[in-house]
């Protein structure tokens, strides 16, 4: 093991990204499988040359080949025939399998972070710890693809109106989503337009009242 790592450190300088480490841990890769993945993640052309891989990583040829075959069986890599500029076909390693796991892992972490942030925002705005049912309600909104800013906007709208109940917040979210709003900019434009219309109607009503009350004989 020490000789293998020593040769690796003194030969090709490989960049090991943390996203690949997280994905490797998720699918329980062996050290050899991980090293082969790292090699091809760093490779520009990704041409399948297992002898070069073994030499670069300091692995016996059979171990390098077994690691690659295991990665193929797990669906993490595949081989494709690609024609080069001289019309020759080369076998090229495709890493879409492992990259899809990387994307899923990254998306899950992002979603988890957003959920943590939105829970904190609710507790800060409400000034208290939420109940399990309230936490479940927030998860319900998120699972049904309600944008986070719409959820938080509904919360602030409810507080502005002096209501802190989740049923009222849910009714606001339901009304906004039925109108197709995806951002608070769309909500604010709608609310402003509605306010402008009400003000205009109020002005017209006041003018009509002034005309009705006008003393035409004295005027």
C-alpha positions in Angstrom: 0.0 0.0 0.0 2.8 2.5 1.0 4.8 1.7 -2.2 1.6 2.2 -4.3 0.8 5.6 -2.8 4.5 6.7 -2.9 4.7 5.9 -6.6 1.4 7.7 -7.2 2.6 10.9 -5.4 5.9 10.9 -7.4 4.4 10.3 -10.8 1.3 11.8 -12.3 -0.2 14.7 -10.3 -3.9 13.8 -9.9 -6.5 16.3 -8.8 -8.9 14.6 -6.4 -12.2 16.6 -6.1 -14.3 16.4 -3.0 -17.4 15.7 -5.1 -15.8 12.5 -6.3 -14.8 11.5 -2.8 -18.4 11.9 -1.5 -19.7 9.8 -4.4 -17.1 7.1 -3.9 -18.0 6.9 -0.2 -21.7 6.6 -1.1 -21.2 3.6 -3.3 -18.5 2.0 -1.1 -15.7 1.9 -3.7 -12.4 0.0 -3.0 -9.2 2.0 -3.1 -8.2 0.6 -6.5 -11.6 1.4 -8.0 -11.4 5.0 -6.6 -7.9 5.5 -8.0 -9.0 4.3 -11.4 -11.9 6.7 -11.3 -9.7 9.6 -10.2 -7.3 8.8 -13.1 -10.0 9.0 -15.7 -11.6 12.0 -14.1 -8.2 13.7 -14.7 -7.7 12.3 -18.2 -8.3 14.7 -21.1 -9.1 12.2 -23.9 -10.1 9.3 -21.6 -8.8 6.7 -24.0 -8.9 3.2 -22.5 -5.3 2.1 -22.0 -5.3 0.0 -18.9 -1.5 -0.6 -19.0 -0.9 3.2 -18.8 -3.4 3.4 -16.0 -1.7 0.6 -14.0 1.7 2.2 -14.5 0.5 5.7 -13.5 -1.2 4.5 -10.4 1.5 2.0 -9.4 -0.9 -0.9 -9.6 -0.3 -4.4 -10.9 -1.9 -4.8 -14.3 -4.4 -7.4 -13.1 -5.5 -5.3 -10.2 -6.1 -2.3 -12.4 -8.1 -4.4 -14.8 -10.2 -6.0 -12.1 -10.9 -2.5 -10.6 -12.0 -1.2 -14.0 -14.2 -4.3 -14.7 -15.8 -3.8 -11.2 -16.6 -0.2 -12.0 -18.3 -1.3 -15.3 -20.3 -4.0 -13.5 -21.5 -1.3 -11.0 -22.6 0.9 -13.9 -20.2 3.7 -12.9 -18.2 3.7 -16.1 -18.7 2.3 -19.6 -16.7 2.0 -22.9 -17.6 3.7 -26.1 -16.1 3.5 -29.6 -15.2 7.0 -30.8 -13.8 7.9 -34.2 -10.7 10.2 -34.1 -9.7 12.8 -36.6 -7.9 10.1 -38.6 -11.1 8.0 -38.8 -9.7 5.4 -36.4 -11.9 4.0 -33.7 -10.7 4.2 -30.1 -12.3 2.8 -26.9 -13.0 5.8 -24.6 -14.1 5.6 -21.0 -17.5 7.2 -20.2 -17.9 8.5 -16.6 -21.6 9.3 -16.9 -22.5 6.7 -14.3 -20.4 8.1 -11.5 -21.2 11.7 -12.6 -24.9 11.1 -12.2 -24.3 10.0 -8.6 -22.2 13.1 -8.1 -25.1 15.3 -9.4 -27.7 13.5 -7.3 -25.5 13.8 -4.2 -24.9 17.5 -4.8 -28.6 18.2 -5.4 -29.6 16.4 -2.2 -27.0 18.4 -0.2 -28.3 21.6 -1.7 -31.9 20.7 -0.9 -30.9 19.7 2.6 -29.2 23.0 3.1 -32.1 25.0 1.7 -34.5 23.1 4.0 -32.3 23.9 7.0 -32.3 27.5 6.1 -36.0 27.8 5.6 -36.7 26.1 8.9 -34.5 28.6 10.6 -36.2 31.5 8.8 -39.6 30.3 10.0 -38.5 30.0 13.6 -36.9 33.4 13.4 -40.0 35.1 11.9 -42.4 33.3 14.2 -40.2 33.8 17.3 -40.6 30.2 18.5 -39.8 26.6 17.8 -42.1 24.9 15.3 -44.1 21.8 16.0 -43.5 18.5 14.2 -46.8 19.0 12.2 -45.5 22.5 11.1 -42.2 21.0 10.0 -44.1 18.4 8.1 -46.1 21.1 6.4 -43.0 23.0 5.2 -41.6 19.7 3.8 -44.9 19.1 2.0 -44.6 22.5 0.3 -40.9 21.8 -0.7 -41.7 18.3 -1.9 -44.5 19.8 -4.1 -42.0 22.2 -5.8 -43.3 25.3 -4.2 -40.4 27.9 -4.6 -38.7 28.7 -1.3 -39.1 32.4 -1.8 -42.9 32.0 -2.3 -43.1 30.0 1.0 -41.1 32.7 2.9 -43.1 35.5 1.1 -46.3 33.9 2.3 -45.0 33.7 5.8 -44.1 37.4 5.9 -47.4 38.3 4.3 -49.2 36.4 7.0 -47.2 38.1 9.8 -47.7 41.5 8.2 -51.5 40.8 8.4 -51.1 39.8 12.0 -51.8 36.1 11.5 -49.2 33.5 12.4 -51.1 30.3 11.8 -50.0 27.8 9.2 -53.5 27.4 7.8 -53.5 31.0 6.8 -49.9 30.8 5.3 -51.1 27.7 3.4 -54.1 29.6 2.0 -51.8 32.4 0.8 -49.4 29.9 -0.9 -52.4 28.1 -2.5 -53.8 31.4 -3.9 -50.4 32.4 -5.3 -49.7 29.1 -6.9 -53.1 28.9 -8.5 -52.2 32.2 -10.2 -49.0 30.7 -11.4 -46.6 32.8 -9.4 -43.1 31.4 -9.2 -41.2 34.4 -7.7 -42.0 37.2 -5.2 -41.4 39.7 -8.0 -44.5 38.3 -9.8 -46.5 38.4 -6.5 -45.4 42.0 -5.8 -46.3 43.2 -9.3 -49.7 41.6 -9.0 -50.3 43.1 -5.5 -49.2 46.6 -6.8 -51.5 46.4 -9.8 -54.4 45.4 -7.6 -53.7 48.2 -5.2 -53.5 50.7 -8.1 -56.8 49.5 -9.4 -58.4 49.8 -6.0 -57.0 53.4 -5.6 -58.3 54.3 -9.0 -61.8 52.9 -8.2 -61.8 54.7 -5.0 -61.0 58.0 -6.8 -63.8 57.4 -9.3 -66.2 56.6 -6.5 -65.2 59.8 -4.6 -65.7 61.9 -7.7 -69.1 60.4 -8.3 -70.0 61.1 -4.8 -68.8 64.7 -5.0 -70.9 65.2 -8.2 -74.0 63.8 -6.5 -73.5 66.0 -3.5 -72.7 69.1 -5.5 -75.2 72.0 -4.9 -76.0 72.9 -8.5 -78.3 75.7 -7.7 -75.8 77.3 -5.3 -72.8 76.4 -7.5 
